[in-house]
Amino acid sequence: MIVKSIPTVLRRITGGSVAAIVLTLLSYRLHFNLSASTSIHLFLVVVIAIRWGLLEASLVSILSVVCLDYFFTEPLFRFYITDSHDWVAILVFEATALVVSSLSNQVSHHARELERRQAQQQKLYELSQHVLLLSRDAAADQQLVDLMRSSLQVKSVALWNAYEMRHRKSGDCSFSEEEVRSAYFLEANEDDLSTGVSRRVLRLGTRPIGAILLCGHSLDAASVNAAASLAAVAIERARSFFTEANAEAAKQSEQLRSAILDGLAHAFKSPLTTIRASSSGLLAMNTLSGTEQKLVGLIDRHAGHLSDLANHLLLTAKLDGGDMKIKREQIDVARLIQNTIDESSQELDGHSIDFQLSSGSNAAYADRKLLQMALFQILDNAAKYSRPKSQVVIAVREEEAELVIRVRNEGSFIPVDEREKVFQRFYRCSESVKSISGTGIGLSVVRRIAEAHRGRTWVESDHVNGTTFAIALPRMAKEKA
């Protein structure tokens, strides 16, 4: 909205009045009649309306009526009209002048408004271009407030980033951190035209992610909303880049760790094989004394444990690197589970097994060796973390799209916030890390085996029923597996 000062209006009215008087005198000297003089004055009024506005044109039109009456209607040089036709001409002139002035003023106003909006759209367009070029090496929110202040040509910009919980500012307005933060928490979306201050909550969809305050601007509400939307997109974009960079760094770190562990596992494998072969040979000879046999048995058992650990590390490295070839075949899952139970008698350590088998084929296309390794690890985990001599329940259920194997043990509990973490390599629950020995590798191997079969794993746990680990394998045809 354009506000005219009083001196400017007075100067324009004076200039228009002088022009009307000069045109009147010229028309009189040139002996123009009322009709011709009226046309000249109407043209003047229209020009003034387009150039300056309706107020100036209306006042000049009234002066023109006075001049036309004085110089061109009978009796001349008197402010009096005797002919009714002259009355009609003068009144029609004034009405036409006012209507044309009003229309001209509207056209001029629309043109100025269009020009103003185009200028604001250009600012927003430039802002959107520069947002895409924000440097990843510096704080995105500080770059953003500096960019918005320069691109939108405002006095000051203040921003509250809810992701980072910090305040950023650019410019001279005295916005306190508390004021900007309050705009976010109170969800203030308002414009104060008297001070030129606008407050907006930054949203990504319906979720608030920050707040922005603009000071000393002439933008309309729609432009402020658009600028706020661009700010929200820029903040979310910067956060996505940061998350992506962290994920890539974590991936590279994991790859490096896998490579190191793979190398160590290979280095340990040969000496462990030799140690175990020697200890097993000594035990088979049956020539050792009781103490010697006990010590060699201890060596053999722990060498076997280290060998299994090396095998897990090697298998994990292959699964991570995509080098593992899945040799699928049709497997009777019930028979495979029973074989695994029989081979795990030592690990089960006196725990009874309740094997529950649902009706159906219970067949799956899978790699027998890998699936048995996953089952063995879950059984070992169930026996290790349950109460002594308690029952372990194994249930197989055929669902519409999956074959689900559940193994439940009593006495252990995994908190909700740790149920995904237990499948991470080397992670161990806080409640068991000191009381039960382990490496934290087994369950990560189980998950990778399931994912290699395009399946999934999860854990359910409560204080009443204990903990259940589940493996779900997709029921697919062999040719699609």
C-alpha positions, -999 to +999 in steps of 0.1 A: +000+000+000+014+034-011+009+063+014+011+098+000+024+127+021+003+158+024+029+182+008+031+159-022-007+158-026-008+196-023+019+201-049+001+177-073-032+195-068-016+229-074+001+216-106-031+201-119-050+233-111-025+254-130-027+231-159-065+233-160-064+271-159-038+273-186-058+250-209-090+270-202-073+303-212-058+287-244-092+273-253-108+307-248-082+325-269-086+299-296-123+304-295-131+268-287-167+260-279-179+242-248-178+208-263-141+211-274-130+226-241-148+198-222-129+172-242-095+189-234-103+191-197-115+155-197-082+144-212-063+164-185-083+147-157-077+112-171-039+119-173-039+132-137-058+101-125-034+077-142-003+096-131-012+107-096-045+092-084-082+097-079-081+125-053-060+148-074-081+141-105-114+147-087-103+181-073-090+192-107-122+180-124-142+203-100-119+232-109-124+224-146-162+226-141-158+261-126-136+272-155-159+258-182-189+275-165-171+309-163-156+310-198-178+289-220-215+290-209-239+319-212-237+344-196-199+345-200-177+355-171-203+347-145-208+317-124-243+311-137-258+289-164-290+299-182-292+272-209-303+238-196-282+221-223-251+236-208-262+222-174-264+188-189-230+191-206-213+203-174-229+176-153-221+149-179-185+161-180-181+159-142-197+125-140-176+112-169-145+127-153-151+110-120-160+076-135-130+077-159-107+089-131-119+061-109-113+034-135-080+049-145-069+049-109-079+013-105-060+003-135-029+022-123-033+007-088-035-029-103-005-022-124+015-010-094+003-040-073+012-064-101+047-048-104+051-051-066+041-088-066+064-095-095+093-079-076+084-100-045+082-132-066+116-123-081+130-121-046+115-154-036+128-170-068+163-157-061+160-170-025+150-204-037+180-206-061+204-196-034+189-220-009+200-249-032+236-235-030+240-234+007+274-247+017+276-280+036+308-268+054+291-241+075+260-240+097+230-240+073+207-220+096+232-191+099+237-191+062+199-191+057+192-160+079+220-141+061+206-151+027+170-143+036+180-108+048+199-100+016+175-117-009+143-104+006+158-070+015+145-069+050+161-052+080+166-083+102+158-121+103+158-143+134+155-181+133+148-208+159+160-243+147+140-269+167+163-297+155+195-281+169+177-262+196+195-230+188+189-194+178+203-176+147+201-139+138+211-116+110+205-078+110+197-050+134+163-057+150+165-066+187+148-100+186+158-119+218+162-157+217+133-160+241+110-141+217+119-163+187+116-195+207+082-184+220+070-179+185+078-216+179+062-230+211+031-207+209+028-214+172+025-176+164+017-168+128+010-131+127+019-098+109+023-064+126+020-039+097+028-009+120+062-022+128+068-044+098+073-075+119+061-110+108+062-142+128+059-177+113+062-212+125+083-233+101+065-266+093+074-297+074+039-309+065+021-306+098+052-310+120+068-278+134+105-277+130+113-241+139+102-204+138+113-173+119+108-136+125+112-109+098+117-073+108+115-041+086+099-054+055+071-046+030+063-081+020+027-093+019+014-123+040+016-147+010+053-138+004+062-142+040+045-176+040+064-186+009+097-175+025+089-195+056+082-226+035+116-221+017+133-218+051+117-250+064+128-269+032+163-255+036+166-266+072+152-301+065+175-304+034+205-295+055+195-320+082+190-347+055+226-340+042+239-343+077+221-375+084+233-389+050+269-379+058+267-396+092+252-427+077+279-429+050+306-424+077+291-451+098+289-474+068+325-469+060+335-474+096+315-506+097+331-518+064+365-511+079+357-529+111+343-559+091+375-560+070+397-560+102+376-586+119+376-607+088+414-606+086+417-614+123+392-643+120+413-657+091+445-653+111+430-671+141+414-699+122+446-719+114+461-718+149+428-726+165+423-756+142+458-769+152+451-763+189+418-781+188+431-810+167+459-815+192+437-812+223+411-836+207+439-860+199+453-860+234+418-866+248+413-895+223+445-912+234+431-915+269+466-916+285+463-884+306+458-883+343+426-868+358+440-833+362+457-833+328+426-846+311+406-818+328+430-791+317+432-804+281+394-806+281+393-770+291+416-761+263+396-781+238+363-765+249+376-729+248+394-736+215+361-748+201+344-716+214+370-694+197+367-714+165+329-709+165+335-672+171+359-670+142+333-688+120+307-662+130+330-633+122+338-648+088+302-655+081+292-620+091+319-605+068+306-625+039+270-615+045+279-578+049+300-579+017+273-598-003+298-626-010+277-653+006+259-675-019+225-686-007+221-723-017+183-727-015+166-760-013+133-773+000+137-779+037+114-796+062+117-770+089+103-793+116+130-819+109+157-792+107+147-778+141+146-813+157+182-820+143+193-786+157+178-795+191+196-829+191+229-813+182+225-785+209+222-808+239+254-795+255+244-759+250+209-764+262+224-776+295+194-794+310+167-771+296+136-790+284+122-783+250+085-779+242+083-781+204+049-769+190+043-776+154+012-762+135-006-781+109+006-776+073+036-783+051+061-764+073+084-764+043+107-735+032+131-728+004+163-718+023+200-725+028+200-754+052+234-747+067+227-710+073+192-715+087+205-742+111+233-718+122+206-692+130+184-716+149+214-729+168+223-694+178+188-686+190+186-718+210+220-711+226+209-676+234+176-688+249+193-714+272+220-690+282+197-661+293+169-681+309+164-694+344+184-727+351+165-759+340+135-738+327+116-748+296+124-734+262+094-733+238+098-736+200+068-728+179+064-731+141+034-714+125+026-712+088+010-678+080-003-665+047+029-651+034+055-663+059+067-693+079+074-680+114+097-697+139+094-685+175+118-694+204+107-684+239+126-686+271+116-678+307+133-655+331+149-629+308+136-594+299+148-570+272+138-533+276+119-517+248+147-493+238+171-522+235+151-546+214+165-534+181+199-528+195+204-565+204+207-573+167+236-549+163+270-564+162+288-565+196+258-550+214+248-566+247+218-558+270+227-537+300+212-563+324+233-592+312+266-577+301+282-582+335+265-615+346+266-636+314+296-641+291+292-634+254+304-614+224+273-598+211+279-613+176+254-642+175+221-622+171+236-600+144+245-631+124+209-643+129+195-611+115+218-611+085+209-647+077+172-638+078+177-608+056+198-628+031+167-650+028+145-618+024+130-626+058+130-607+091+137-610+128+123-594+159+121-598+196+092-597+220+097-595+258+078-590+290+083-598+327+055-624+327+061-645+295+098-640+291+115-633+258+107-646+224+129-643+193+113-648+160+125-656+125+101-651+096+109-666+062+089-657+031+068-685+016+079-683-020+082-706-049+117-720-056+120-702-089+112-669-072+135-674-042 
